[in-house]
Amino acid sequence: MRIELIARIIGAIIIAFLSWRLGFSLSNQGQPAYLYDIVKLLDDTVVMFLPYFLAAIGGLLGAIISPHVTTRPFFWLRGKIGQVPAQTLVAAAVGLVIGLIISALLALPLSVLPTPLGDTLPFVATVVCGYLGVMAMVTRGKEIFSLLGLRLSREKPGRKEEVVLLDTSVIIDGRIADIIQTGFISGAILIPRFVLNELQHIADSQDTLRRNRGRRGLDILNKLQKDSQVPIRITEADVKEAREVDDKLVRLAKTLQCPIVTNDYNLNRVAELQGIKVLNINELANAVKAIVLPGESMMVHIIQEGKELGQGGGYLDDGTMIVIEEGRRHIDETVEVTVTRVLQTVAGRMIFAQLAGRRGHSRSSGGR
């Protein structure tokens, strides 16, 4: 917003000055004959204030149109270039240079043609040759460079920089920071600008819970940029055809041919249906949880009541919920339990257990 304001101010000053010069030329008695015929129809007072009037109109028009011809095209072009691989940009630049060289060779013989062909054909040849050179190198650049024994980059054939896209939900979740620190993600982390904008919108929400979630996400991003072992980049690449953030992510991932890191179930399924690799941290968390078998004993701190009568509940170190029969009377205590069964649900794994020694106690009570 600040850049656009500066562009409006500069544009207003430039256009106002040019308009003032135009008005001064019109009001000057030494103007050309065709301007004198126009000016002599105006009143002397109007002629005197004409430069200032035109300067005010020019300044207003400059303030209005400046962003549309300066900053906005620049950001649009930067976003488009950000979506294009570096190899394609290099090929396009080489093709443009070749096309301009060919047009320069054609300019001399074309310029000696009779008017108006000699005046227009050199310019037309420049545009056509430049366009054909760019298109030829962009579409067939790899084959052309291969015939010349050259490569577009120093990387080994078939290899490119590995990048992953972060979703808003996984940033707010926060576990991605710890995962990156472990080194499981080795490629660069890309955070699209539209994801950052959504995070900022959530942080500015009137709802307290959403506002806290958004601020937590911004804190996680700040932590990643300071402590991450892999590059963290904010990309301006956007997908104007899509409106929803999830749609933009899916299309951008397809364009960049990179995976999406998320814990959003719906985004996970939509991306997989379109052939995009998804790194779901919930699935990762479930995969690395310790395997517990029926009959094993462990120490559990019971912190709450269970849904059924007499049950108590607690959690293992990895976050797995464990339900203990007859554990309600041991809330806020750490007890030894024996696993009876393990249940896998959509939300994760749940363990059922009973107090250690309960079976033996029941048998001895029955014997008496």
N, C-alpha and C positions, 0 to 999 in steps of 0.2 A: 504494500500500500504506500509506503514511504517513497519507493522508487517511482511509482506512478505519479505521485504528487510532484516530485522533482521534475519528471518529464513534462507534466502539465505547465509548470512554472517556466521552464526553459523554452518550451514550445510557444507559450504565450509571449514571452519576451522577443523571441526571434520573429514570429509572424507580425507582432505589433511594430517592430522596427522596420520590417520590409513594407508593411502597409503605410507607415509614416513616410518612408522614402517615396513610395508611390504617390501619396497625397502631396508631398512637397514638390514632386516633379510635375504633377498636374497643375498646381497653383503657381509654379514658377513662370515668369513672363517669357523665359527663353525656351519654352518647351517646343517640340516639333509642331509643324503646321496641323497635323491631324489631331493632336491633343489640344491645340489652341482653339480649334473649332468647337470642341466639347466644352472647354472651360469658359469660353466667352458667353455661353448660354446661361451660366450660373451667376448668381448674385455675388458681389465682392465679399460680403460677410461670410457667405458659404465657402467661397474659395479660400478665405483666410483660415477658417477652422477645419477645412477639409482634411489636412494631414492628421490632426488630432482625432477627428471622427473615424477616419480609416484605421488609425492605430488602435483605437478602442475596439472596433469591430474585429480587427485582426487578432488582437490579444485574446478576445473571447473565443474566437474560432480556434486559435492555437491551443488554448487550454482544453477545449472540448476534443479536438481530433488528435492531439499529440500522442496519447497512449495507444490509439488505434494504429498509428504508423510507426511507433517506436518500441515501447516495452512489451505490449501484448504480442505483436508478431515475433519479437525476440524470444519470449518465454515459450510461445507455441513451437517455434523452430528448435529451441533447446530441448523441449520435451520429445520432439520427433527424432532429433539426432541422438538423444539418449537411448532410444529404442533400437537404433541401428548398430549392429556389431562394428567394432573398430576395423575389421578386415574389409567390410563393405565400404566404409568411408575412405580407406586408403585406395581401394580399387576405383571408386568414383572420382577421387582427385586425380589419379593417374590418367583415367579416361578423359577427364576434362582437359588436362594439359595436352594430351595427344590430339584431341579434337581441335583445340585452339591453334596448335602448330599447323595442322592440315589446313584450317581456315585461313591462316596467315599466308600460306603458300598459294592459296587460291585467290587471295584478295587482289594481288597485282594484276593477273590477267583479267579478272572480272571487272576491275575498276576502269579498264580502257574501253569497255563496251559503251555504246551510245547511251545518252541520257534518255530515260531515267534508270535503265538497267545498271549502268556503271555506278550509280549512287546508292542503289538499294541492295544489289546482289551481294556485295562484300559483307554487309551486316547480316543478311539472311544466311549466308554461308557460315558465318561465325556461330549463329544460334543453332543451326542444324548440325554442324559438325561437333559442337560442344555437347549437344544433347545426345547424338549418336555415340560419341565417345564414352560418355557416362553410362549410358544404357548397355553398351557392349561390355564394358568392364564389370559392371555390377552383375549382369546376368551370366557372363562367361569368364569372369576374372580368374577363377581357380584353374580352369583349363588353360587359359593363356599364360598365366604365371608358371604352370607346370611345364608347358612346352618350352618356356625360356629357362627352366631349371631354377626358378625362384619360388620363394614362399612369401605369403602375406604376413607372417609373423615368425618369431624365433621359437615358438612352441613346437613340440613334436606333432606330426600329422595325426589328426583325429582327437587331439586334446585341446581343451579350452578351459578357461577359468571357471571353477565351480562356484556357483552362487546359489543362495536360497532366499526365498521371500518370507518375510515375517507377517503374520496376520495380527490384527488388533487384539484379538482374544488371547493370543499366546504372549503378547507383550504385557497385557494386564495381569495374566496368570503369574508371571514372574519367574517360573522355574527355568525358563529358557536361559537366563543369566548363568545359573549353576551348570546347566548342560553344556553351554559354550565353554565355560571354564574347564570342564573335564576333557575337552579336546575331541568330543564325538562329532562336532561339526567343524570341518576343516576349511570349507570354502568361505568366501566373503558373504556377509549378511547384507541383504538389500531391504531397505524400508521405504516403500513408495511414499511420495508426498501426500497422496490421498489417505493413506493409513494414518500418517502423522496428523493430518487435518481432522480425521474422525476422532483420534485420541484427544486432540485439543478440544473438540466439541463436547466430548464426554466429560472432560475435566471442567468445563464451564457450565455443566448442567445444573439446573435448579434442584434436582433430586440429590440429596446428600450421599446416598449410596453410590449412584453413578459418578458423582463428582469425586468421591474418594477413590473409586476404581480408576478413573481417568488420571488422577494425580499419581496414583501408584504406577500406572503405566509409563508416565513421563519420567518418574524417578528411576524406573528400570532402564529406560532408554539412556538416561544420563549415566547410569552405572555402566551400561554396556559400552558407551563411547569412551569412558575413562579406563575401564579395567579389562575390556575384551581382548582375548588373545588372537582374534581374527578381525579383519577389516569390517567396520560398520559404515555403510554408505546410505545416504539419503538420496534416492533417485527421483528425478523429476518426471520420469516416464509415466504417461497417463494413457487411459483408454477413453477417449471422448464418447465413443459409441455406447458405452455402458454407464449406468447411473449408480447402481449399488456397488458398494466397496467389494463385496464378495465376487461379483461379476468382473469387476476391474482386475482383481487379483488373479482370477482364473485365466482371463485373456492375456494378461501380462506374463503369467507363468508359461502359457503356451507359446507366446512370442519369444521369450528368452530361453525357453526349453530348460526350465529349472524347477525344482520342487518347492512346495509351499509348506512352511512349518505352522501348524495350527493345533488347537484342541477343540475346534468347532465341528460338531458332528455333521451338520448340514453341509458346510463347506467341504468337509472331507469327502462326503459321498458325491457331491456335484463335481469336484475336481477329478475323482477317480473315474467317473463316468466319461469324462472327456480325455482320459488317458494321461492325466497329469499326476506325477508322483507326489504323495503327501507324506510328510513326517509328522505324525500325531503324537504329541508328548504324553497324552493319556495312555495310548497303547504302549509307549516306551516305558512308562511308569509301571504298568501292569506286567510287562515282560521281565523287568528286573527285580520284581518282588521275590522275596525268598520263598522257596517251595516248602510248604508245610504238609505233612502227611498225618492221617489219623493215627492216634496212639502216641504222638510226640508230646512231650511236656515242655512248658515254658512259663516264665513269670510275666504276669500282666497286671497293670494298674487299672482297676475298675473305676471309671469316672462318671457313669450315668446308669440310669435304669434302662432295661430292655423293653421291647414292645409287649412281650408276653409276661405273665405273672411270675414274679420271682427272678426274672432274668436281670443280669447286669451287663454292661458293655464297656469296651475299652478299645484301644488301638495299638497295633504293633509299631515299631520304629519306622517302617516304610509306609505307614498310613492305612494299612489293612485293618478293617473293622473286625473285632472278635466279640462274639456273644457268648456269655457264660451262664449256664444253667445254675439256678440257686445263687447267683452272684449279687443279687440286690442288697443283701445284708452285709456285703463286703465293700460297698461303695467307699471310695477314697482310700482303699487298701491295695497293697500289692500282694497278689496271691499266686500260687502255683496251680496251673490248670493243665488238663489233658485234652488234646484235640480229638473231637469225635467225628467231624466231617467238614469238608471244604466245599463251598458253593460258589460257582462262577456266575456272576450276573452282568448285565449290560454296564452298570456303573463300576464294576470291578469285582474283586474277590472278597468273599465273606467267610469267616471261620467260626464254627460252632465248637464250643468246648464245655467241659464241666470241671468242677473243682477236683484237684488231684486227691486220690484216696477215697473218693465218694463211693465208688463201686465196692471197694473192700469193706467200707464202713457199713454199707447196706447189707452185705452178706453176713457180717458179724452180728448185726442187729437182728436179722432174721433167725440166726442160729439160737440166740437167747430166747 
